[in-house]
Each structure stands twice: as structure tokens, then as C-alpha cells.
Amino acid sequence: MRRAMAALQARLGFVRKAGTFAAIGVVNSLIDFGVFVFCRQIVELQQVPSNVVAWCIAVTGSYVMNSYVTFAAESGRSLNLRAYGTFAASGVVGLIANTTVLVVASWMIPELIAKVLAIGASFLVNFSLSHWVVFRPGRPRG
């Protein structure tokens, strides 16, 4: 019975983390989307540079919020350059997924809808890497 309860608590913890990561992701997705639209339509940057600028701003906000909320226990609610570097490096994989989906999907559907799909793809990649690599329990903070 204890093992079953421990397994249930672990699953609920994982679901809770995914939920807070998603909520923070919504905020950062709005930032990402807004900066992307600003860069494309106001600054008139090309598609890929606009996406990279938007991602850089959003990933920084995501690191701060996730360190204080989603992965507070693992991060000690503290920010440090090394952890940010690991978070950003793992986020590059999400950026690649995001940009790939954006470019490929925009050949078939309107660019702004493709951007929404791209944000979804990067969420899956980023949460997985954050949970199992960046903020894993017992990871030395330094």
C-alpha cells in the first residue's frame, strides 16, 4: 500500500509540475508570440531571426519563473548562471523543434498558426528536458 501511495504521489507531483510548467509556458508563449510579431511586422526582420529573438527573451523569463515556481524544490528558488546556461542549452533543442515546425508548417498553413503549432512542439521538448535533465532532483547547484 505504501508503494502504491508513493507511486501515486510521484505521478501527481509530475502532473502538478507539468501543469505549472504549462501555465508559465502560456505566459512565455504570449511573450514569444508578441516579440515574434513585433520583430516581423514592426522591425521587419526575417522569419528565423525574429523567432530566435523571441525565443531568447521567452527562455530567460521561463528560466526565472520555473526556478521560482515549477522546480522550486530542485533549484532552491535561486538563480545562477550555470543553471541558466544549462536551461538555455537544453532550450536550444526546443528552439530547433520550434523553428523546424514553424518553417515547415508555414509552407502549408498561415505563418501565425504555424507559430502556435511551433510553440506546442517546443513545450513538449522543453518540459521533458527541464524535468529529466535541467532540474532533476539531486543535481548539484553551482
N, C-alpha and C positions, 0 to 999 in steps of 0.2 A: 504494500500500500504506500509506503514511504517513497519507493522508487517511482511509482506511478504519479504521486503528487509532485515529486521533484521534476519529473519529465513534463508534467502539465505546467508547472511554474516556469520552466525553461522556455516552453513554447509560447506561453503568454508573454514572457519577457521579450522574446523575439518579435512577436506580433506588435507589442507596445512600441518597441524600438522602430519597427518598420513604419508604424503609424506616425510617430513623431518625426522620423526622417522624411516621410511623405509630406507632412504639414509644413515642415521647414522647406522642403523641396518646392512646395507650391509658392511660398514667398520668393524663393530664389528663382523659380521658373518665371514668375512675373517680372523680376528684376532682369533676368536673362532675356526674356522676350522684349521688354521695354528698351533695354540697351541695344538689342539687335535691331529693332525697328528704328530707333534713333540713329544708329550708325548707317543703316541702309538708306533711310528716307531723308534725314536731315543732313548728315555728314556726307552721304553718298559714297560710302565705302563699298567695296565689292562684298559678295556674299560670305566667303570664307573669312576674310579679316574681320568683318562685322561679327561673325559667330565667335571668333576667338576672343575679341574684346569683351563681348557679352559674357562669355564663359569665365574669363579671368575675374571679372567683377563678381559674378554669381558664386564662383567657387570660394572666394575669400569670405563672403557672407555666410556661405554654407558651413565652412570650417568653424567659424566663430560660433554660430548658433548650435551646431551639432556638438561642439565641445562643451557647451554650457547646458545643453538640454538632453539630446538623444544619448550621447555617450559620456554623460557627466561622471558616472562612476569610473569609467575606464580612463578618462582624461584628467580626473581630479578637478574638473571645472577650471582648468588653466590652459592658457595658450602658450605655445612655444614654437619657435621657428622650425625646429626639427620635425615636430608633429605636423605642422602646416606643410612643410616640404613633402612629407610622406603622403599627406592627404591630397595635395595638389598633384603629385606624381601619379597617384592612383587615379585621380580625376582625369588625367590625360587620356586614360583608356576610355573613360566616359565621353570625353571630348571627341575622340576619334569615332566612337559609336554615334554620337550626336551629329557630327559633321557628315559622316557617311550616309546616315539616314536622311539628313537634310538635303544633301546634294542629289542622291538617287531619287528620293521621293519627289523632289521639286521638278523632276523631269516629267512626272506623271500627274501631279496634283498642284494646286496653288502653293506658292512658297510659304505663306504663313501657316497653312495647315501642315505642310511638311515640317515646319519648325516645331509645331506642337508634338507631332509624332517623334521627332528627334529628341525632344525633352523627355518623353516617355522612355525611349530606349536608353538614354543616359541615366535615368533614375534607376533602372534595373541594374545596370553595371555599377553605378556609384554606390548604391546601398550594399550590394554584395561585397565589394572591395572594402568599404568602410567597416562593415560588420566583421568580416573574416580576416582582414589584413591590417587596416589602419588602427582601429580602436579595439582590437582583440584584448580580452582580459589578460592581465599579467604582462602585457607589453611594457618594457621599461620606458618610462617617460624621461626625456632628457633633452 
